[in-house]
Amino acid sequence: MADRTRAEAVRRPLKVKVVRAGLAPAAIDEARRRVLSHPLVQRQVKRGRHRLLSLEPVELEENKGARRSRTPGRHRATVFDYAQNRALLVEGSLGSGTRLTVKESGHQPRPTSEEFEAAIRLLARDPELGPQIEAKRLQPYPPMPPLVESEDNDAGRPERTIAVGLAPVGDRGRHEIVGVNLVRRRVVRFERRAPAGVLADDQLCGIPYAQESTTDGSFVAGEADVTVSRGNTVLWRFRVRRPAATKGPGLSTNGTGIELRQVDYRGKRVLYRAHVPILNVKYEPGGCGAFRDWQNEEGKLHAVGTDVAPGFRLCSTPATTILDTGSDKGNFLGVAIYVEGEEVVLVSEMEAGWYRYVCQWRLHADGTIKPRFGFSAIQNSCVCNIHHHHAYWRFDFDIGTAGNNIVSEFNDPCLPAHAPAKWHQHLYEVQRPRDPIRSRKWRITNSKTKDCYELIPGSDDGIATKGSDWPFPRGDVWLLRYHPNEIDDGIAATGPPYAANLAAFLNGEPIKNQDVVIWYGAHFTHDVQAEPPGVFGDIVGPTLTPISW
């Protein structure tokens, strides 16, 4: 009878509960309004042309003792003053009646969709390009990089110039990437049809551009608490941030895709934080250049279900992305959540210029976690050339507790220095390559409770030193001691530099019985022209498996 009861319990479906957390949309909208109307800001812009580009939370230092993250109380806004060609950084509390600080910056922030649309309106006035856009012989699209390095003005800083791709519709136009100077309101064209480092020729590769709306890259409401249960048993409990809510001071420089926090399995902590803070791409010689991409601009995927919190949809059937359908169209911006067999799946699609990225987390009832990252692109000339994508996960393991964690490495055949043992413990910070020949993997253990998880490389995750773009990918695995200021390497997506600078975190610190962070890089070579019919990109990622729990 007991066996039958247990079997029936196993067959019970997984139930998912999603509860909104963090800031409400109305609070964010009100903060945007207050920024633009604040006397200090108005005094700076002097009624000249200006635009609010972004509003980002300022996250306080992490408190790992808390069961859930605190809602940020401060924000940083970026206002661009076109009349004086400068960015204004505005920081203060989200509450009303507060003091704000305003600082001038010569940095060129990433363009917004509003700026891209403004650039297209200016293009429509161009005597040669305007009629072709109007007649739909040319279709505007967002290229890489998003900004064009223009001539300096008298102040000695680059003028804000938005890159706009113009793809021919059929054979009725000439492919070109132009710059639109929003300061002088004029079009910049190039002798090679495109700025240096990119291509715009007659060959186009990728999926047709659907011209659908995105989250624009500005902060939006998007936190939720998720509970996964079977019957009366809680299996998973965690907080999740949608990609559009992951960029800002203390969060990340460029966004991180779907971010998980305080991940508990069966009542015990596995991860404090898990995300993808660094994403970049490098082309083969003769193609384009290198880019640092962003992970906070959501593109549309197709999801059928009920909206349970801002940016979260609980689906009745599996959501589909560009990787599944080969289509750039969708009906939902945010994180789709659904149950597929014994797994709860969280998935979101993101855009960075012509790239399309898919971030996915799969959490199994048995405690297995599968982080996944996928790569695709809309039509352009660059991706006709072989290129290499690199995604870097940051796993802040807190097995049971933040401290008392140790990391061991498995090799079979064993390493000569550790023979005959196949497992050996790492005592200090170190960078390690993947080694499929030795079936290399890593085990993170709480030295007191003996609870542990294994980090198992994916079979398609590549080896940095074996890639033809080495040393651009820098490495595979970094075992580090936790520091709150080491969320990413601080390189903005508008770059350069573009390579991941994780070596800056390697200081030889002890990691035995410490709070351990593991960075895991996956490397994917993308040859769009070699993809078989029905394949629209690929997906990579490791597996995290409970061993003793």
C-alpha positions in Angstrom: 0.0 0.0 0.0 2.9 2.4 0.9 4.6 1.6 -2.4 1.4 2.4 -4.3 1.0 5.7 -2.5 4.5 6.7 -3.3 4.0 5.8 -7.0 0.9 7.9 -7.2 2.7 10.8 -5.6 5.4 10.6 -8.2 2.8 10.7 -11.0 1.3 13.9 -9.6 1.9 16.8 -12.0 4.3 19.6 -11.1 2.6 22.8 -10.0 4.1 26.2 -10.5 3.2 29.3 -8.5 4.5 32.7 -9.6 4.1 35.8 -7.4 5.1 39.3 -8.5 8.1 40.8 -6.6 10.1 44.0 -6.8 9.0 47.3 -8.2 5.5 47.8 -9.7 5.2 49.2 -13.3 3.5 52.3 -12.0 6.4 53.1 -9.7 8.9 52.9 -12.5 6.7 55.0 -14.9 6.4 57.7 -12.2 10.2 57.6 -11.6 10.7 58.2 -15.3 8.4 61.2 -15.3 10.0 62.7 -12.2 13.5 62.5 -13.7 12.6 64.4 -16.8 10.6 67.1 -14.9 13.1 67.6 -12.1 14.4 71.2 -11.9 18.0 70.1 -11.9 17.6 68.1 -15.1 15.6 70.9 -16.8 18.2 73.4 -15.8 20.9 71.3 -17.6 19.0 70.7 -20.8 17.7 74.3 -21.0 14.7 73.2 -23.2 17.0 71.8 -25.8 16.4 68.5 -27.5 16.9 65.6 -25.0 15.6 62.1 -24.3 15.5 59.7 -21.4 17.4 56.7 -22.6 17.3 54.5 -19.6 16.3 54.1 -16.0 18.1 51.4 -14.0 18.0 50.3 -10.3 21.0 50.8 -8.1 21.3 47.6 -6.2 22.8 47.7 -2.8 25.6 45.2 -1.7 24.3 41.7 -1.6 23.1 40.4 1.8 23.4 36.7 1.5 21.8 36.1 4.9 18.5 37.4 3.6 16.0 34.8 2.2 15.0 37.1 -0.6 16.7 40.1 -2.3 15.7 43.6 -1.3 13.9 45.9 -3.7 16.3 48.7 -4.8 15.3 52.1 -3.5 17.6 54.2 -5.7 17.9 54.5 -9.5 20.2 55.9 -12.1 18.8 57.5 -15.2 20.6 58.4 -18.4 19.3 61.5 -20.2 20.9 62.4 -23.5 21.2 66.1 -24.3 21.5 66.3 -28.1 21.9 70.1 -28.1 25.2 69.7 -26.2 26.0 66.2 -27.3 26.4 64.7 -23.8 24.9 62.2 -21.5 23.5 63.2 -18.1 23.7 60.6 -15.3 20.9 61.3 -12.8 20.9 59.3 -9.6 18.5 59.4 -6.6 15.7 57.6 -4.8 12.6 56.3 -6.5 10.5 58.0 -3.9 9.0 61.5 -4.4 10.4 64.7 -2.9 14.0 63.3 -3.0 17.2 64.9 -4.0 18.9 63.9 -7.3 22.4 64.3 -8.4 23.2 65.1 -12.0 26.6 64.4 -13.6 27.8 65.0 -17.1 29.4 62.1 -19.1 31.0 61.9 -22.5 30.2 58.2 -22.7 27.9 57.2 -25.6 25.2 54.9 -24.1 23.6 52.2 -26.2 20.8 53.5 -28.5 17.2 52.9 -27.6 14.4 51.9 -30.0 13.1 55.5 -29.7 16.4 56.8 -31.1 16.4 54.1 -33.8 12.9 55.2 -34.9 14.1 58.9 -34.8 17.0 57.9 -37.1 14.6 56.2 -39.5 12.4 59.4 -39.6 15.5 61.4 -40.5 16.4 58.8 -43.2 12.9 59.3 -44.7 13.9 62.9 -45.5 17.0 61.8 -47.4 16.4 62.6 -51.1 17.9 59.2 -52.3 17.2 56.8 -49.4 13.9 58.2 -48.3 11.9 57.3 -51.4 13.3 53.7 -51.4 12.3 53.2 -47.8 8.8 54.7 -48.6 8.5 52.3 -51.5 9.6 49.4 -49.4 12.6 48.7 -51.6 14.7 49.1 -48.5 13.9 47.7 -45.0 15.6 49.4 -42.0 17.0 47.0 -39.4 19.3 47.4 -36.3 22.9 46.4 -37.2 26.0 45.8 -35.2 27.6 47.8 -33.7 24.6 50.0 -32.8 26.7 53.2 -32.8 28.9 54.7 -35.5 32.2 56.4 -34.6 31.6 59.8 -36.1 33.8 62.9 -36.4 34.4 64.8 -33.2 32.8 68.1 -32.6 34.4 71.1 -31.0 34.1 69.6 -27.6 36.3 66.7 -28.6 33.8 63.9 -28.1 32.1 61.6 -30.7 28.7 62.9 -31.9 25.8 60.6 -31.3 25.4 58.7 -34.5 22.9 55.7 -34.8 23.7 52.8 -37.1 20.9 51.8 -39.4 21.0 48.8 -41.7 19.1 49.1 -45.0 18.4 45.7 -46.4 17.1 45.3 -50.0 13.6 43.8 -50.4 14.0 41.2 -53.1 16.4 42.5 -55.7 15.0 46.0 -55.7 17.6 47.8 -53.6 21.2 48.0 -52.5 22.3 46.8 -49.1 23.9 49.5 -47.0 24.6 50.4 -43.4 24.5 54.1 -42.7 24.9 56.4 -39.7 22.3 58.9 -38.7 23.8 61.8 -36.7 21.2 62.8 -34.1 23.1 65.9 -33.1 23.4 67.5 -36.6 20.4 65.5 -38.0 22.1 64.3 -41.1 22.9 61.0 -42.7 26.5 59.6 -42.9 27.2 57.2 -45.8 30.3 55.0 -46.3 32.4 54.2 -49.4 32.3 50.5 -48.6 28.5 50.6 -47.9 29.2 50.1 -44.2 31.4 51.4 -41.3 34.7 49.8 -40.7 34.5 46.3 -39.2 31.2 45.3 -40.7 29.8 44.2 -44.1 26.9 45.3 -46.2 27.1 43.5 -49.5 24.6 41.7 -51.8 24.7 38.4 -49.9 22.3 38.2 -46.9 22.1 35.3 -44.4 19.7 34.7 -41.5 16.0 34.8 -40.8 13.8 37.7 -42.1 13.5 40.6 -39.8 10.0 40.9 -38.4 10.3 44.5 -37.1 8.5 43.8 -33.9 8.8 45.8 -30.7 11.3 45.0 -28.0 11.7 46.0 -24.3 14.1 48.7 -25.6 16.9 47.9 -23.2 15.5 50.2 -20.5 14.6 48.9 -17.0 11.1 47.5 -16.6 9.2 45.7 -13.9 10.2 42.1 -13.9 10.9 40.2 -10.7 8.9 37.2 -9.4 9.1 34.5 -6.8 8.6 31.0 -8.1 7.6 27.9 -6.2 7.5 24.5 -7.8 5.7 21.7 -5.9 4.4 18.2 -6.2 1.5 17.6 -3.9 2.4 19.0 -0.5 6.1 18.9 -1.2 8.0 22.0 -2.3 10.7 21.0 -4.7 12.0 24.4 -5.9 11.8 27.9 -4.6 13.6 30.9 -6.2 13.4 34.4 -7.3 13.7 35.2 -11.1 14.5 38.4 -13.0 13.4 38.9 -16.6 16.3 40.0 -18.9 15.0 43.6 -19.1 15.4 43.9 -15.3 19.0 42.8 -15.0 21.0 45.8 -16.1 22.2 48.5 -13.7 24.7 49.4 -11.0 25.2 46.4 -8.8 23.3 44.2 -11.3 25.4 44.0 -14.5 26.9 46.2 -17.2 25.0 44.7 -20.1 22.2 42.6 -18.6 22.4 38.9 -17.9 19.5 37.1 -19.6 17.1 35.3 -17.2 18.7 35.6 -13.8 17.9 33.2 -10.9 18.5 34.1 -7.3 18.3 32.3 -4.0 17.7 28.9 -5.7 16.6 26.3 -3.1 15.9 22.7 -3.8 13.9 20.8 -1.2 14.5 23.5 1.3 18.3 23.8 0.9 20.2 26.5 -0.9 21.9 25.5 -4.2 22.8 28.8 -5.8 22.6 32.4 -4.6 22.8 33.8 -8.1 23.0 32.3 -11.6 23.1 34.3 -14.8 25.1 35.1 -18.0 26.9 38.5 -17.4 29.2 38.3 -20.5 28.4 37.5 -24.1 30.6 38.2 -27.1 31.3 37.1 -30.7 34.3 37.0 -32.9 34.4 36.5 -36.7 36.9 34.6 -38.8 39.4 36.7 -40.7 37.8 38.3 -43.8 34.4 38.5 -42.1 33.4 41.2 -39.6 35.1 42.1 -36.4 34.3 41.3 -32.8 31.4 42.5 -30.6 30.3 42.6 -27.0 26.6 41.9 -26.9 23.9 42.8 -24.4 21.3 40.6 -22.7 18.6 42.9 -21.5 16.7 43.7 -24.6 13.9 41.2 -24.9 12.6 40.2 -28.3 9.3 38.4 -28.9 8.7 34.7 -28.5 5.5 32.7 -28.9 3.8 31.8 -25.6 0.2 30.7 -24.9 -0.9 31.1 -21.3 -1.7 33.5 -18.5 0.2 36.6 -17.5 0.9 36.1 -13.8 3.3 39.0 -13.2 4.7 41.8 -15.3 6.9 40.1 -17.9 6.0 36.5 -16.8 3.6 34.2 -18.6 2.6 30.8 -17.2 2.1 28.7 -20.3 -0.3 25.8 -20.9 2.0 24.5 -23.7 5.8 24.8 -24.4 6.8 28.3 -25.6 8.6 28.5 -28.9 11.5 30.8 -29.9 13.3 31.6 -33.2 15.3 28.4 -32.7 12.2 26.3 -32.8 10.2 28.0 -35.6 12.7 29.9 -37.7 10.6 33.0 -37.3 11.4 36.3 -35.8 7.8 36.9 -34.9 6.1 36.3 -31.5 3.4 37.4 -29.2 5.1 37.9 -25.8 8.0 39.9 -24.3 9.4 38.4 -21.1 9.9 35.0 -19.5 7.7 32.2 -20.4 7.3 29.4 -17.8 5.9 26.0 -18.5 6.1 22.4 -17.4 7.5 19.8 -19.8 7.5 16.3 -18.4 9.5 16.4 -15.1 11.0 19.8 -15.8 9.9 23.4 -15.2 11.3 25.5 -18.1 11.9 29.3 -18.1 12.8 30.8 -21.5 13.2 34.2 -23.0 14.4 35.5 -26.3 16.7 38.5 -26.6 18.0 40.8 -29.3 21.3 42.5 -29.8 21.4 44.2 -33.2 20.9 41.5 -35.8 21.6 38.7 -33.2 18.9 36.7 -31.6 19.7 34.9 -28.3 17.7 32.4 -26.3 18.2 32.1 -22.6 16.7 29.0 -20.9 16.7 27.3 -17.5 15.4 23.8 -17.1 14.8 22.7 -13.5 14.0 19.0 -13.0 12.0 17.4 -10.2 15.1 15.4 -9.3 17.2 18.5 -8.6 19.0 18.7 -11.9 19.5 22.2 -13.4 20.2 22.7 -17.1 21.3 26.3 -18.0 21.0 26.7 -21.8 21.9 29.5 -24.2 21.0 29.6 -27.9 22.2 31.6 -30.9 20.5 32.8 -34.1 20.3 35.9 -36.3 18.2 37.9 -38.7 19.3 38.7 -42.2 22.5 40.6 -42.7 25.8 40.1 -44.5 28.2 39.6 -41.5 26.6 36.3 -40.4 27.2 34.8 -43.8 30.8 34.4 -42.5 31.8 31.8 -39.9 31.8 33.4 -36.4 32.2 32.2 -32.8 29.8 32.9 -30.0 30.9 32.8 -26.4 28.5 32.8 -23.4 29.9 33.0 -19.9 27.7 31.8 -17.0 28.4 33.0 -13.5 27.3 30.4 -10.9 27.4 31.8 -7.3 27.2 28.4 -5.5 26.0 28.5 -1.9 25.6 24.8 -1.2 23.7 24.9 2.0 25.5 28.0 3.2 27.5 30.8 1.6 30.7 29.6 3.2 32.1 26.1 3.9 32.1 25.3 0.2 34.9 23.3 -1.5 35.5 22.5 -5.1 36.9 19.1 -6.4 37.8 18.1 -9.9 37.3 14.7 -11.6 39.7 13.3 -14.2 39.6 9.8 -15.8 42.4 8.9 -16.6 43.6 10.7 -13.4 46.2 13.4 -13.5 49.7 12.1 -12.9 50.2 14.5 -9.9 47.2 13.1 -8.2 47.5 9.4 -9.1 45.8 7.1 -8.4 42.9 9.4 -7.2 40.5 10.5 -9.9 39.2 13.3 -7.7 41.3 16.2 -6.3 40.4 19.3 -4.4 41.3 22.8 -5.6 42.6 25.0 -2.7 43.2 28.3 -4.6 41.6 30.3 -7.3 42.4 28.8 -10.7 41.4 28.7 -14.4 40.8 25.2 -15.8 40.2 23.9 -19.3 37.5 21.5 -20.2 39.0 18.1 -21.1 36.5 15.6 -22.6 39.2 13.0 -22.9 39.4 12.8 -19.1 35.6 13.3 -18.6 36.5 16.4 -16.6 33.8 17.8 -14.3 33.6 19.6 -10.9 31.9 18.9 -7.6 30.9 21.7 -5.2 30.4 20.4 -1.7 29.5 21.8 1.7 32.3 20.5 3.9 30.1 20.3 7.0 26.8 18.8 5.6 28.4 16.9 2.7 25.6 18.1 0.4 27.0 18.6 -3.1 26.3 19.3 -6.7 28.3 18.4 -9.8 29.0 20.8 -12.7 29.1 18.6 -15.9 30.2 20.2 -19.2 27.9 20.0 -22.2 29.1 17.9 -25.1 28.8 20.8 -27.5 30.3 23.6 -25.3 33.6 23.6 -27.0 37.1 24.2 -25.7 38.5 27.7 -25.8 42.1 26.7 -26.8 40.8 24.5 -29.7 38.8 27.3 -31.4 40.2 29.1 -34.4 39.5 32.4 -32.7 41.7 31.6 -29.7 42.8 33.5 -27.6 39.6 35.6 -27.9 37.5 33.2 -25.8 40.1 33.4 -23.0 39.1 30.1 -21.3 36.5 27.5 -20.1 36.2 27.4 -16.3 37.3 29.8 -13.6 37.1 28.8 -9.9 36.9 32.0 -7.8 36.3 33.3 -4.3 33.2 35.4 -4.1 33.5 39.2 -4.1 30.3 41.4 -4.5 32.0 43.7 -7.0 32.9 40.8 -9.4 29.6 40.5 -11.2 31.2 41.1 -14.6 34.3 42.7 -16.1 32.7 46.2 -16.6 33.1 46.3 -20.4 30.1 48.1 -22.0 28.5 46.5 -25.0 29.3 49.4 -27.2 33.0 48.4 -26.8 35.9 47.9 -27.4 37.5 45.9 -25.8 35.3 42.9 -26.6 37.1 39.9 -25.0 36.1 38.7 -21.5 38.5 39.9 -18.9 37.9 37.3 -16.3 41.7 37.0 -15.6 41.4 40.2 -13.6 39.5 38.1 -10.9 42.3 35.5 -10.5 44.2 36.6 -7.5 45.3 33.3 -6.1 43.0 33.5 -3.1 42.1 30.4 -1.1 38.8 28.9 -2.0 38.7 25.9 0.5 35.7 26.4 2.8 34.9 29.7 1.3 32.1 31.3 -0.7 32.8 30.0 -4.2 31.8 31.4 -7.6 32.4 29.4 -10.8 32.4 31.1 -14.2 31.7 28.7 -17.1 32.3 29.6 -20.7 30.6 27.9 -23.6 31.9 28.4 -27.2 29.9 27.8 -30.3 31.0 28.1 -33.9 28.2 29.4 -36.1 28.2 28.6 -39.8 24.8 29.8 -40.9 25.3 28.6 -44.5 26.0 25.1 -43.4 22.8 24.7 -41.3 20.6 21.9 -42.6 17.0 22.6 -43.5 14.8 23.2 -40.4 17.8 24.2 -38.2 17.8 27.9 -37.2 20.8 28.1 -34.8 22.1 26.0 -31.9 22.0 25.8 -28.1 24.8 25.0 -25.5 25.2 24.7 -21.8 26.3 22.5 -18.8 24.3 20.4 -16.4 24.2 20.9 -12.6 23.3 17.6 -10.8 22.7 16.9 -7.1 25.0 14.1 -5.9 24.3 14.1 -2.2 21.2 16.0 -1.1 
